Amino acid sequence: MTAVTMYSTTWCGYCHRLKSQLDREGIAYQVIDIEKTPGAAEIVEAVNNGNQTVPTLVYADGSAHTNPSVAQVRAKLAAL
């Protein structure tokens, strides 16, 4: 199990950028497309005040970041 799940879409430029940064850093993550996975959009809306904002990252502890920097992701994972 990965420590972070990224909720994304295929057309999101911010999502592609963050994926590339996480890949370069060697940070493992699971990607869930909110347009193809039933219930995924509702998870994103729940942590973003009703908005389908991506990328939204959900961590193993249940906390979330919306459009975080790779430094924020690294810091969160180090704290887990």
N, CA, C and O atoms as CSV, one atom per row, in Angstrom:
chain,resi,resn,atom,element,x,y,z
A,1,MET,N,N,0.839,-1.189,0.000
A,1,MET,CA,C,0.000,0.000,0.000
A,1,MET,C,C,0.880,1.247,0.000
A,1,MET,O,O,1.853,1.330,0.750
A,2,THR,N,N,0.530,2.214,-0.848
A,2,THR,CA,C,1.282,3.454,-0.872
A,2,THR,C,C,0.768,4.380,0.221
A,2,THR,O,O,-0.371,4.262,0.674
A,3,ALA,N,N,1.614,5.290,0.627
A,3,ALA,CA,C,1.261,6.223,1.700
A,3,ALA,C,C,0.449,7.401,1.194
A,3,ALA,O,O,-0.076,8.179,1.989
A,4,VAL,N,N,0.340,7.540,-0.129
A,4,VAL,CA,C,-0.398,8.672,-0.678
A,4,VAL,C,C,-1.169,8.244,-1.934
A,4,VAL,O,O,-0.682,7.473,-2.761
A,5,THR,N,N,-2.377,8.770,-2.038
A,5,THR,CA,C,-3.222,8.556,-3.210
A,5,THR,C,C,-3.471,9.896,-3.861
A,5,THR,O,O,-3.879,10.848,-3.196
A,6,MET,N,N,-3.226,9.977,-5.168
A,6,MET,CA,C,-3.472,11.206,-5.910
A,6,MET,C,C,-4.760,11.066,-6.709
A,6,MET,O,O,-4.896,10.170,-7.543
A,7,TYR,N,N,-5.695,11.960,-6.444
A,7,TYR,CA,C,-6.914,12.045,-7.233
A,7,TYR,C,C,-6.631,13.033,-8.349
A,7,TYR,O,O,-6.170,14.147,-8.105
A,8,SER,N,N,-6.911,12.616,-9.577
A,8,SER,CA,C,-6.425,13.324,-10.748
A,8,SER,C,C,-7.419,13.211,-11.898
A,8,SER,O,O,-8.449,12.546,-11.784
A,9,THR,N,N,-7.093,13.870,-13.006
A,9,THR,CA,C,-7.773,13.670,-14.287
A,9,THR,C,C,-6.698,13.551,-15.356
A,9,THR,O,O,-5.543,13.904,-15.118
A,10,THR,N,N,-7.068,13.059,-16.528
A,10,THR,CA,C,-6.087,12.899,-17.594
A,10,THR,C,C,-5.662,14.232,-18.187
A,10,THR,O,O,-4.564,14.336,-18.734
A,11,TRP,N,N,-6.506,15.256,-18.091
A,11,TRP,CA,C,-6.248,16.540,-18.748
A,11,TRP,C,C,-5.645,17.599,-17.821
A,11,TRP,O,O,-5.384,18.715,-18.268
A,12,CYS,N,N,-5.421,17.286,-16.567
A,12,CYS,CA,C,-4.957,18.264,-15.577
A,12,CYS,C,C,-3.447,18.480,-15.668
A,12,CYS,O,O,-2.671,17.576,-15.357
A,13,GLY,N,N,-3.031,19.665,-16.089
A,13,GLY,CA,C,-1.616,19.994,-16.190
A,13,GLY,C,C,-0.907,19.979,-14.847
A,13,GLY,O,O,0.236,19.532,-14.754
A,14,TYR,N,N,-1.578,20.467,-13.797
A,14,TYR,CA,C,-0.983,20.462,-12.460
A,14,TYR,C,C,-0.744,19.031,-11.979
A,14,TYR,O,O,0.239,18.749,-11.294
A,15,CYS,N,N,-1.652,18.144,-12.345
A,15,CYS,CA,C,-1.509,16.728,-11.969
A,15,CYS,C,C,-0.295,16.119,-12.661
A,15,CYS,O,O,0.492,15.418,-12.025
A,16,HIS,N,N,-0.136,16.380,-13.957
A,16,HIS,CA,C,1.001,15.844,-14.700
A,16,HIS,C,C,2.315,16.368,-14.121
A,16,HIS,O,O,3.285,15.619,-13.994
A,17,ARG,N,N,2.343,17.649,-13.773
A,17,ARG,CA,C,3.556,18.228,-13.201
A,17,ARG,C,C,3.907,17.562,-11.870
A,17,ARG,O,O,5.056,17.182,-11.643
A,18,LEU,N,N,2.909,17.422,-10.992
A,18,LEU,CA,C,3.169,16.824,-9.687
A,18,LEU,C,C,3.592,15.365,-9.819
A,18,LEU,O,O,4.485,14.914,-9.102
A,19,LYS,N,N,2.960,14.620,-10.732
A,19,LYS,CA,C,3.358,13.228,-10.960
A,19,LYS,C,C,4.826,13.153,-11.362
A,19,LYS,O,O,5.566,12.310,-10.854
A,20,SER,N,N,5.250,14.022,-12.267
A,20,SER,CA,C,6.646,14.040,-12.714
A,20,SER,C,C,7.586,14.348,-11.554
A,20,SER,O,O,8.640,13.725,-11.424
A,21,GLN,N,N,7.210,15.299,-10.717
A,21,GLN,CA,C,8.036,15.662,-9.564
A,21,GLN,C,C,8.124,14.511,-8.565
A,21,GLN,O,O,9.204,14.215,-8.052
A,22,LEU,N,N,6.999,13.863,-8.288
A,22,LEU,CA,C,7.010,12.729,-7.364
A,22,LEU,C,C,7.843,11.583,-7.924
A,22,LEU,O,O,8.575,10.925,-7.184
A,23,ASP,N,N,7.734,11.343,-9.229
A,23,ASP,CA,C,8.536,10.297,-9.870
A,23,ASP,C,C,10.022,10.597,-9.715
A,23,ASP,O,O,10.797,9.704,-9.374
A,24,ARG,N,N,10.433,11.847,-9.961
A,24,ARG,CA,C,11.844,12.236,-9.822
A,24,ARG,C,C,12.345,12.058,-8.393
A,24,ARG,O,O,13.505,11.711,-8.170
A,25,GLU,N,N,11.457,12.299,-7.426
A,25,GLU,CA,C,11.820,12.179,-6.013
A,25,GLU,C,C,11.757,10.732,-5.512
A,25,GLU,O,O,12.189,10.436,-4.398
A,26,GLY,N,N,11.217,9.835,-6.342
A,26,GLY,CA,C,11.093,8.439,-5.934
A,26,GLY,C,C,9.984,8.205,-4.927
A,26,GLY,O,O,10.030,7.245,-4.157
A,27,ILE,N,N,8.988,9.080,-4.929
A,27,ILE,CA,C,7.862,8.962,-3.994
A,27,ILE,C,C,6.769,8.127,-4.664
A,27,ILE,O,O,6.266,8.480,-5.731
A,28,ALA,N,N,6.414,7.019,-4.021
A,28,ALA,CA,C,5.381,6.125,-4.554
A,28,ALA,C,C,3.998,6.718,-4.278
A,28,ALA,O,O,3.755,7.294,-3.218
A,29,TYR,N,N,3.111,6.569,-5.238
A,29,TYR,CA,C,1.746,7.068,-5.090
A,29,TYR,C,C,0.822,6.247,-5.975
A,29,TYR,O,O,1.247,5.629,-6.951
A,30,GLN,N,N,-0.432,6.257,-5.612
A,30,GLN,CA,C,-1.474,5.608,-6.407
A,30,GLN,C,C,-2.277,6.723,-7.059
A,30,GLN,O,O,-2.571,7.729,-6.412
A,31,VAL,N,N,-2.632,6.565,-8.316
A,31,VAL,CA,C,-3.430,7.572,-9.024
A,31,VAL,C,C,-4.842,7.041,-9.217
A,31,VAL,O,O,-5.045,5.902,-9.636
A,32,ILE,N,N,-5.813,7.894,-8.902
A,32,ILE,CA,C,-7.213,7.568,-9.141
A,32,ILE,C,C,-7.811,8.690,-9.987
A,32,ILE,O,O,-7.803,9.853,-9.584
A,33,ASP,N,N,-8.324,8.336,-11.148
A,33,ASP,CA,C,-8.948,9.295,-12.054
A,33,ASP,C,C,-10.371,9.551,-11.574
A,33,ASP,O,O,-11.192,8.635,-11.532
A,34,ILE,N,N,-10.658,10.788,-11.216
A,34,ILE,CA,C,-11.983,11.100,-10.660
A,34,ILE,C,C,-13.091,11.041,-11.704
A,34,ILE,O,O,-14.274,11.010,-11.362
A,35,GLU,N,N,-12.705,11.025,-12.983
A,35,GLU,CA,C,-13.718,10.937,-14.035
A,35,GLU,C,C,-14.028,9.499,-14.434
A,35,GLU,O,O,-14.998,9.243,-15.146
A,36,LYS,N,N,-13.207,8.567,-13.977
A,36,LYS,CA,C,-13.402,7.165,-14.365
A,36,LYS,C,C,-13.704,6.243,-13.196
A,36,LYS,O,O,-14.193,5.131,-13.396
A,37,THR,N,N,-13.421,6.688,-11.976
A,37,THR,CA,C,-13.577,5.826,-10.809
A,37,THR,C,C,-14.810,6.247,-10.007
A,37,THR,O,O,-14.845,7.351,-9.463
A,38,PRO,N,N,-15.819,5.380,-9.929
A,38,PRO,CA,C,-17.024,5.723,-9.170
A,38,PRO,C,C,-16.691,6.094,-7.723
A,38,PRO,O,O,-15.947,5.385,-7.046
A,39,GLY,N,N,-17.246,7.208,-7.265
A,39,GLY,CA,C,-17.063,7.657,-5.892
A,39,GLY,C,C,-15.854,8.541,-5.670
A,39,GLY,O,O,-15.759,9.206,-4.639
A,40,ALA,N,N,-14.920,8.562,-6.626
A,40,ALA,CA,C,-13.691,9.338,-6.442
A,40,ALA,C,C,-13.962,10.842,-6.425
A,40,ALA,O,O,-13.383,11.563,-5.612
A,41,ALA,N,N,-14.830,11.319,-7.308
A,41,ALA,CA,C,-15.133,12.756,-7.334
A,41,ALA,C,C,-15.743,13.202,-6.007
A,41,ALA,O,O,-15.488,14.315,-5.548
A,42,GLU,N,N,-16.537,12.347,-5.399
A,42,GLU,CA,C,-17.162,12.684,-4.119
A,42,GLU,C,C,-16.119,12.783,-3.006
A,42,GLU,O,O,-16.256,13.615,-2.109
A,43,ILE,N,N,-15.090,11.957,-3.052
A,43,ILE,CA,C,-14.008,12.044,-2.061
A,43,ILE,C,C,-13.298,13.389,-2.204
A,43,ILE,O,O,-13.032,14.066,-1.210
A,44,VAL,N,N,-12.994,13.768,-3.438
A,44,VAL,CA,C,-12.326,15.045,-3.694
A,44,VAL,C,C,-13.210,16.209,-3.241
A,44,VAL,O,O,-12.724,17.149,-2.612
A,45,GLU,N,N,-14.483,16.147,-3.553
A,45,GLU,CA,C,-15.408,17.207,-3.130
A,45,GLU,C,C,-15.468,17.318,-1.613
A,45,GLU,O,O,-15.565,18.423,-1.077
A,46,ALA,N,N,-15.411,16.194,-0.918
A,46,ALA,CA,C,-15.515,16.186,0.542
A,46,ALA,C,C,-14.363,16.929,1.204
A,46,ALA,O,O,-14.555,17.551,2.249
A,47,VAL,N,N,-13.176,16.877,0.620
A,47,VAL,CA,C,-12.027,17.558,1.233
A,47,VAL,C,C,-11.756,18.930,0.629
A,47,VAL,O,O,-10.842,19.628,1.070
A,48,ASN,N,N,-12.544,19.329,-0.382
A,48,ASN,CA,C,-12.345,20.609,-1.061
A,48,ASN,C,C,-13.607,21.469,-1.082
A,48,ASN,O,O,-13.882,22.154,-2.068
A,49,ASN,N,N,-14.362,21.431,-0.006
A,49,ASN,CA,C,-15.555,22.285,0.129
A,49,ASN,C,C,-16.498,22.189,-1.062
A,49,ASN,O,O,-17.040,23.194,-1.522
A,50,GLY,N,N,-16.689,20.957,-1.560
A,50,GLY,CA,C,-17.632,20.728,-2.650
A,50,GLY,C,C,-17.045,20.882,-4.042
A,50,GLY,O,O,-17.754,20.688,-5.030
A,51,ASN,N,N,-15.764,21.226,-4.144
A,51,ASN,CA,C,-15.123,21.424,-5.447
A,51,ASN,C,C,-14.360,20.178,-5.882
A,51,ASN,O,O,-13.804,19.451,-5.058
A,52,GLN,N,N,-14.344,19.948,-7.184
A,52,GLN,CA,C,-13.581,18.826,-7.747
A,52,GLN,C,C,-12.204,19.323,-8.171
A,52,GLN,O,O,-11.869,19.296,-9.356
A,53,THR,N,N,-11.411,19.773,-7.212
A,53,THR,CA,C,-10.094,20.332,-7.476
A,53,THR,C,C,-9.043,19.234,-7.456
A,53,THR,O,O,-8.933,18.480,-6.489
A,54,VAL,N,N,-8.268,19.151,-8.539
A,54,VAL,CA,C,-7.187,18.172,-8.631
A,54,VAL,C,C,-5.897,18.889,-8.997
A,54,VAL,O,O,-5.946,19.927,-9.656
A,55,PRO,N,N,-4.750,18.371,-8.593
A,55,PRO,CA,C,-4.597,17.140,-7.847
A,55,PRO,C,C,-4.961,17.312,-6.378
A,55,PRO,O,O,-4.620,18.315,-5.751
A,56,THR,N,N,-5.650,16.328,-5.850
A,56,THR,CA,C,-5.892,16.236,-4.416
A,56,THR,C,C,-5.195,14.971,-3.952
A,56,THR,O,O,-5.429,13.886,-4.485
A,57,LEU,N,N,-4.335,15.122,-2.951
A,57,LEU,CA,C,-3.619,13.980,-2.387
A,57,LEU,C,C,-4.220,13.634,-1.043
A,57,LEU,O,O,-4.448,14.510,-0.210
A,58,VAL,N,N,-4.476,12.348,-0.833
A,58,VAL,CA,C,-4.973,11.853,0.453
A,58,VAL,C,C,-3.919,10.892,0.990
A,58,VAL,O,O,-3.477,9.975,0.298
A,59,TYR,N,N,-3.530,11.124,2.236
A,59,TYR,CA,C,-2.450,10.357,2.867
A,59,TYR,C,C,-3.018,9.213,3.700
A,59,TYR,O,O,-4.219,9.147,3.961
A,60,ALA,N,N,-2.131,8.322,4.109
A,60,ALA,CA,C,-2.521,7.135,4.878
A,60,ALA,C,C,-3.247,7.491,6.164
A,60,ALA,O,O,-4.054,6.699,6.651
A,61,ASP,N,N,-2.978,8.672,6.729
A,61,ASP,CA,C,-3.646,9.082,7.972
A,61,ASP,C,C,-4.997,9.754,7.726
A,61,ASP,O,O,-5.658,10.183,8.672
A,62,GLY,N,N,-5.413,9.847,6.446
A,62,GLY,CA,C,-6.700,10.436,6.110
A,62,GLY,C,C,-6.657,11.925,5.830
A,62,GLY,O,O,-7.658,12.496,5.397
A,63,SER,N,N,-5.514,12.571,6.067
A,63,SER,CA,C,-5.403,14.002,5.782
A,63,SER,C,C,-5.234,14.210,4.279
A,63,SER,O,O,-4.933,13.268,3.546
A,64,ALA,N,N,-5.430,15.448,3.823
A,64,ALA,CA,C,-5.380,15.730,2.395
A,64,ALA,C,C,-4.664,17.039,2.111
A,64,ALA,O,O,-4.626,17.943,2.946
A,65,HIS,N,N,-4.099,17.121,0.913
A,65,HIS,CA,C,-3.502,18.335,0.361
A,65,HIS,C,C,-4.120,18.561,-1.008
A,65,HIS,O,O,-4.328,17.611,-1.762
A,66,THR,N,N,-4.412,19.805,-1.332
A,66,THR,CA,C,-4.893,20.130,-2.666
A,66,THR,C,C,-3.804,20.899,-3.392
A,66,THR,O,O,-3.337,21.934,-2.916
A,67,ASN,N,N,-3.402,20.388,-4.549
A,67,ASN,CA,C,-2.356,20.967,-5.384
A,67,ASN,C,C,-1.107,21.323,-4.575
A,67,ASN,O,O,-0.647,22.464,-4.619
A,68,PRO,N,N,-0.556,20.359,-3.838
A,68,PRO,CA,C,0.616,20.649,-3.013
A,68,PRO,C,C,1.907,20.712,-3.841
A,68,PRO,O,O,1.970,20.222,-4.969
A,69,SER,N,N,2.910,21.318,-3.255
A,69,SER,CA,C,4.246,21.255,-3.851
A,69,SER,C,C,4.862,19.914,-3.473
A,69,SER,O,O,4.399,19.253,-2.544
A,70,VAL,N,N,5.895,19.518,-4.186
A,70,VAL,CA,C,6.571,18.268,-3.851
A,70,VAL,C,C,7.207,18.390,-2.465
A,70,VAL,O,O,7.303,17.393,-1.749
A,71,ALA,N,N,7.639,19.580,-2.076
A,71,ALA,CA,C,8.212,19.783,-0.731
A,71,ALA,C,C,7.160,19.534,0.345
A,71,ALA,O,O,7.465,18.951,1.385
A,72,GLN,N,N,5.925,19.968,0.104
A,72,GLN,CA,C,4.840,19.717,1.064
A,72,GLN,C,C,4.556,18.222,1.177
A,72,GLN,O,O,4.313,17.714,2.272
A,73,VAL,N,N,4.585,17.532,0.063
A,73,VAL,CA,C,4.337,16.085,0.075
A,73,VAL,C,C,5.452,15.380,0.843
A,73,VAL,O,O,5.187,14.526,1.688
A,74,ARG,N,N,6.691,15.739,0.548
A,74,ARG,CA,C,7.837,15.148,1.260
A,74,ARG,C,C,7.714,15.364,2.755
A,74,ARG,O,O,7.903,14.429,3.534
A,75,ALA,N,N,7.396,16.595,3.172
A,75,ALA,CA,C,7.280,16.920,4.593
A,75,ALA,C,C,6.164,16.125,5.247
A,75,ALA,O,O,6.329,15.633,6.363
A,76,LYS,N,N,5.038,15.993,4.575
A,76,LYS,CA,C,3.906,15.239,5.130
A,76,LYS,C,C,4.272,13.769,5.283
A,76,LYS,O,O,3.995,13.162,6.317
A,77,LEU,N,N,4.890,13.200,4.263
A,77,LEU,CA,C,5.271,11.786,4.334
A,77,LEU,C,C,6.301,11.542,5.432
A,77,LEU,O,O,6.272,10.500,6.086
A,78,ALA,N,N,7.204,12.489,5.638
A,78,ALA,CA,C,8.198,12.360,6.705
A,78,ALA,C,C,7.544,12.398,8.083
A,78,ALA,O,O,8.040,11.787,9.029
A,79,ALA,N,N,6.427,13.119,8.190
A,79,ALA,CA,C,5.730,13.247,9.468
A,79,ALA,C,C,4.859,12.035,9.788
A,79,ALA,O,O,4.487,11.828,10.943
A,80,LEU,N,N,4.536,11.243,8.787
A,80,LEU,CA,C,3.661,10.073,9.014
A,80,LEU,C,C,4.387,8.961,9.739
A,80,LEU,O,O,3.801,7.912,10.007
